[in-house]
Amino acid sequence: MTLLVLFRLVHFISLMTLFGVALFRPLLIEARGLPPLRRLMDPFLCMVALFALLSGFGWLLATSAQMAGGWPAGIQPATLRTVLFGTFFGHVFGVHLVLCLVQLVYWRIPGWRSHTPALALGTLALGTLAPVGHSAMFSGLGGGLMVLNQLAHLLATGAWIGALVVIICAKFKPQLIEFNEVAKRFSPYGTPLVGVILLTGVVNVRVLTGQFLPSGSPFATVLAVKAVLVLAMLALALYNRVQARREQPKGLLLSVCVEWCCGAAALVAVALLGTLAPVPLGVV
């Protein structure tokens, strides 16, 4: 269980970083600043893509082990074939892993790369995680709407996470990129993105548990921690928006870093929530 949570956490952070960077790097950085920022970030992003692929395989193996009742049985070829070809999770996740591999190959290509393939691959890789979570509990129209809600939740979170990475990295190129200006350009996006994260999260909770404020289960406890972290993100996003408008922002870099850390901590809760039952055992 612990390994499954760890693999899920690394996978979420990696894919969200790749998607968010691909989306916001061309939006936040002026043309003259993009080449040096690419030289700074692309080797790091290549490593992130590698972590995404390896953690994806780890997620598959840990899930197989969970289904089989232990690692020795879970990593057997026959068990893995059953998981991949005999379950809905396996069908979707197999495609997902192929996308992660293609994404890694893309980031390994030397030289200049277009933003469009990076964004397309990032969107597809992150989007294929939407049907394999708790939304798989539902079918028909309701199931489709849950997948769409989860897709919006994942993409908004990924956009936010990746944008903050771009902003933080911009600080390392002060001679070509004005950090405060980059933060100012993101400020109109930050608060709405966190709002989408909060709204779609509330919808997920209401549909999964039948309540807006569930209690009495490990799922509810972890969910409460996540909710506090998301509210902290929202407060920091509002603070950053106010500071970015000033000629001399105070503590903006520290605030952005703390905001990213709150998001990473919230993803720890997300990684754990995916392994917990939304409703306590015995409750229908």
C-alpha positions as CSV (number, residue, x, y, z in Angstrom):
1,M,0.0,0.0,0.0
2,T,2.8,2.4,0.9
3,L,4.6,1.8,-2.4
4,L,1.4,2.3,-4.3
5,V,0.9,5.7,-2.6
6,L,4.5,6.7,-3.4
7,F,4.2,5.7,-7.1
8,R,1.0,7.5,-7.4
9,L,2.4,10.6,-5.9
10,V,5.5,10.7,-8.1
11,H,3.4,10.0,-11.1
12,F,0.9,12.8,-10.5
13,I,3.6,15.4,-9.7
14,S,5.6,14.4,-12.8
15,L,2.8,14.4,-15.3
16,M,1.3,17.6,-13.9
17,T,4.6,19.4,-14.1
18,L,5.1,18.4,-17.7
19,F,1.6,19.4,-18.7
20,G,1.7,22.7,-16.8
21,V,5.1,23.7,-18.1
22,A,4.1,22.9,-21.7
23,L,0.9,25.0,-21.3
24,F,2.3,28.0,-19.4
25,R,5.9,28.4,-20.5
26,P,5.1,30.1,-23.8
27,L,2.3,32.1,-22.1
28,L,4.4,33.5,-19.3
29,I,7.9,34.0,-20.9
30,E,8.7,36.5,-23.7
31,A,10.3,35.2,-26.9
32,R,13.8,36.4,-26.0
33,G,13.7,34.6,-22.6
34,L,12.4,31.3,-23.9
35,P,15.7,29.8,-25.3
36,P,17.8,30.3,-22.1
37,L,14.9,29.1,-20.0
38,R,14.6,26.0,-22.2
39,R,18.3,25.3,-21.8
40,L,17.8,25.5,-18.0
41,M,14.5,23.5,-17.8
42,D,14.6,20.9,-20.6
43,P,17.2,18.5,-19.0
44,F,15.1,18.7,-15.8
45,L,11.9,18.0,-17.7
46,C,13.5,15.0,-19.4
47,M,14.2,13.6,-16.0
48,V,10.7,14.4,-14.9
49,A,9.4,12.4,-18.0
50,L,11.6,9.5,-17.0
51,F,10.2,9.6,-13.4
52,A,6.7,9.7,-14.9
53,L,7.3,6.5,-16.9
54,L,9.0,4.6,-14.1
55,S,6.5,5.6,-11.5
56,G,3.7,4.6,-14.0
57,F,5.2,1.1,-14.2
58,G,5.5,1.1,-10.5
59,W,1.9,2.0,-10.1
60,L,0.9,-0.9,-12.4
61,L,3.1,-3.4,-10.5
62,A,1.8,-2.2,-7.1
63,T,-1.8,-2.4,-8.3
64,S,-1.2,-5.9,-9.7
65,A,0.3,-6.9,-6.3
66,Q,-2.7,-5.5,-4.5
67,M,-5.1,-7.4,-6.7
68,A,-3.1,-10.6,-6.3
69,G,-2.7,-10.3,-2.6
70,G,1.1,-9.8,-2.6
71,W,4.1,-8.9,-4.6
72,P,5.4,-12.4,-5.4
73,A,2.1,-13.2,-7.1
74,G,1.5,-9.7,-8.4
75,I,4.6,-9.5,-10.5
76,Q,4.1,-12.8,-12.2
77,P,3.7,-12.4,-16.0
78,A,0.4,-14.2,-16.0
79,T,-1.0,-11.9,-13.3
80,L,0.2,-8.8,-15.2
81,R,-1.4,-10.0,-18.4
82,T,-4.7,-10.5,-16.5
83,V,-4.5,-7.0,-15.0
84,L,-3.5,-5.3,-18.4
85,F,-5.9,-7.2,-20.7
86,G,-8.6,-8.4,-18.4
87,T,-9.5,-5.2,-16.4
88,F,-10.8,-1.8,-17.3
89,F,-7.9,-0.3,-15.3
90,G,-5.4,-2.3,-17.4
91,H,-7.0,-1.3,-20.7
92,V,-6.8,2.4,-19.9
93,F,-3.5,2.2,-18.1
94,G,-1.8,0.3,-20.9
95,V,-2.6,3.2,-23.3
96,H,-1.5,5.6,-20.6
97,L,2.0,4.0,-20.2
98,V,2.5,4.1,-24.0
99,L,1.8,7.8,-23.9
100,C,4.3,8.2,-21.1
101,L,6.9,6.4,-23.1
102,V,6.2,8.6,-26.2
103,Q,6.4,11.7,-24.0
104,L,9.8,10.6,-22.7
105,V,11.1,10.1,-26.2
106,Y,9.8,13.5,-27.1
107,W,11.7,15.2,-24.3
108,R,14.8,13.2,-25.2
109,I,14.9,14.8,-28.7
110,P,17.8,17.3,-28.7
111,G,17.5,20.9,-29.8
112,W,14.4,23.1,-30.2
113,R,11.0,21.6,-29.8
114,S,7.6,22.9,-30.6
115,H,5.2,23.7,-27.7
116,T,2.3,22.0,-29.5
117,P,3.4,18.3,-29.3
118,A,4.5,18.8,-25.7
119,L,1.1,20.2,-24.7
120,A,-0.7,17.5,-26.7
121,L,1.3,14.7,-25.1
122,G,1.0,16.2,-21.6
123,T,-2.8,16.6,-22.0
124,L,-3.3,13.0,-23.2
125,A,-1.0,11.5,-20.6
126,L,-2.6,13.4,-17.7
127,G,-6.1,13.0,-19.1
128,T,-5.9,9.2,-19.3
129,L,-5.7,9.1,-15.5
130,A,-9.2,10.5,-15.2
131,P,-11.0,7.2,-15.8
132,V,-8.9,5.0,-13.6
133,G,-9.7,6.5,-10.2
134,H,-12.8,6.5,-8.2
135,S,-14.8,7.6,-11.2
136,A,-14.5,4.1,-12.5
137,M,-17.1,3.1,-9.9
138,F,-19.8,4.7,-12.0
139,S,-21.2,3.8,-15.4
140,G,-23.4,5.4,-18.1
141,L,-24.0,9.1,-18.2
142,G,-23.1,9.6,-14.6
143,G,-19.8,7.8,-15.1
144,G,-19.0,9.9,-18.1
145,L,-19.7,13.1,-16.2
146,M,-17.6,12.0,-13.3
147,V,-14.7,11.3,-15.7
148,L,-15.1,14.8,-17.2
149,N,-15.1,16.4,-13.8
150,Q,-12.0,14.4,-12.8
151,L,-10.4,15.5,-16.1
152,A,-11.0,19.1,-15.3
153,H,-9.7,18.6,-11.8
154,L,-6.5,17.0,-13.1
155,L,-5.8,19.5,-15.8
156,A,-6.5,22.5,-13.6
157,T,-4.1,21.1,-11.0
158,G,-1.5,20.3,-13.6
159,A,-1.7,23.7,-15.1
160,W,-1.3,25.3,-11.7
161,I,1.6,23.1,-10.6
162,G,3.5,23.5,-13.9
163,A,3.0,27.3,-14.0
164,L,4.5,27.7,-10.5
165,V,7.5,25.6,-11.7
166,V,8.0,28.0,-14.6
167,I,7.7,31.0,-12.3
168,I,10.3,29.6,-9.9
169,C,12.7,28.7,-12.7
170,A,12.4,32.2,-14.1
171,K,14.2,33.5,-11.0
172,F,17.3,31.7,-12.2
173,K,17.6,33.8,-15.4
174,P,17.3,37.4,-14.0
175,Q,19.4,38.9,-16.8
176,L,16.8,37.9,-19.4
177,I,13.6,37.2,-17.5
178,E,11.9,39.5,-15.0
179,F,10.6,37.3,-12.2
180,N,8.0,39.8,-11.0
181,E,6.7,40.3,-14.5
182,V,6.3,36.6,-15.0
183,A,4.4,36.3,-11.7
184,K,2.3,39.2,-12.7
185,R,1.3,37.5,-16.0
186,F,0.3,34.4,-14.1
187,S,-1.8,36.2,-11.4
188,P,-5.0,36.4,-13.6
189,Y,-4.8,32.6,-14.0
190,G,-3.8,31.5,-10.5
191,T,-7.0,32.2,-8.6
192,P,-9.4,30.8,-11.2
193,L,-7.3,27.6,-11.5
194,V,-7.4,27.0,-7.8
195,G,-11.1,27.8,-7.9
196,V,-11.7,25.1,-10.5
197,I,-9.6,22.7,-8.4
198,L,-11.8,23.4,-5.4
199,L,-15.1,23.3,-7.3
200,T,-14.4,20.0,-9.1
201,G,-13.0,18.5,-5.8
202,V,-16.3,19.4,-4.1
203,V,-18.2,17.7,-6.9
204,N,-16.1,14.6,-6.5
205,V,-16.6,14.4,-2.8
206,R,-20.4,14.9,-3.0
207,V,-20.8,12.2,-5.7
208,L,-18.4,9.7,-4.1
209,T,-19.6,10.0,-0.5
210,G,-23.1,11.5,-0.8
211,Q,-22.0,14.3,1.5
212,F,-20.3,17.7,1.2
213,L,-18.5,17.2,4.5
214,P,-18.0,13.4,5.1
215,S,-16.7,12.1,8.4
216,G,-16.0,8.9,10.3
217,S,-13.6,7.3,7.9
218,P,-9.9,7.5,7.0
219,F,-11.0,8.8,3.6
220,A,-12.8,11.7,5.3
221,T,-9.8,12.5,7.4
222,V,-7.3,12.6,4.5
223,L,-9.9,14.6,2.5
224,A,-10.1,17.2,5.3
225,V,-6.3,17.6,5.2
226,K,-6.5,18.1,1.4
227,A,-9.3,20.6,1.7
228,V,-7.2,22.7,4.2
229,L,-4.2,22.6,1.8
230,V,-6.3,23.7,-1.2
231,L,-7.8,26.6,0.8
232,A,-4.2,27.6,1.8
233,M,-3.4,27.5,-1.9
234,L,-6.3,29.7,-2.7
235,A,-5.3,32.2,0.0
236,L,-1.7,32.3,-1.3
237,A,-2.9,32.7,-4.9
238,L,-4.9,35.8,-3.8
239,Y,-1.9,37.1,-1.9
240,N,0.4,36.6,-4.9
241,R,-2.1,38.3,-7.2
242,V,-2.1,41.4,-5.0
243,Q,1.7,41.4,-4.5
244,A,2.3,40.9,-8.3
245,R,0.5,44.2,-9.0
246,R,2.8,46.2,-6.8
247,E,6.0,47.8,-8.2
248,Q,8.0,46.3,-5.3
249,P,6.4,43.0,-4.4
250,K,7.3,41.7,-0.9
251,G,8.2,38.0,-0.4
252,L,6.7,36.9,-3.7
253,L,9.3,34.2,-4.4
254,L,8.8,32.7,-0.9
255,S,5.0,32.9,-1.3
256,V,5.1,31.1,-4.7
257,C,7.4,28.4,-3.3
258,V,5.1,27.9,-0.3
259,E,2.1,27.7,-2.6
260,W,3.8,25.0,-4.7
261,C,4.7,23.1,-1.5
262,C,1.0,23.2,-0.4
263,G,0.1,21.8,-3.8
264,A,2.6,19.0,-3.5
265,A,1.3,18.2,0.0
266,A,-2.2,18.1,-1.4
267,L,-1.0,15.6,-4.0
268,V,0.2,13.4,-1.2
269,A,-3.3,13.4,0.1
270,V,-4.6,12.7,-3.5
271,A,-2.2,9.7,-3.8
272,L,-3.5,8.3,-0.5
273,L,-7.1,9.0,-1.3
274,G,-7.0,6.8,-4.4
275,T,-6.2,3.8,-2.2
276,L,-9.0,4.4,0.3
277,A,-12.7,3.5,0.1
278,P,-14.8,6.7,-0.1
279,V,-17.5,5.2,2.1
280,P,-16.6,3.1,5.2
281,L,-17.0,-0.7,4.8
282,G,-20.4,-1.9,5.6
283,V,-22.1,1.4,4.6
284,V,-24.2,1.4,1.5
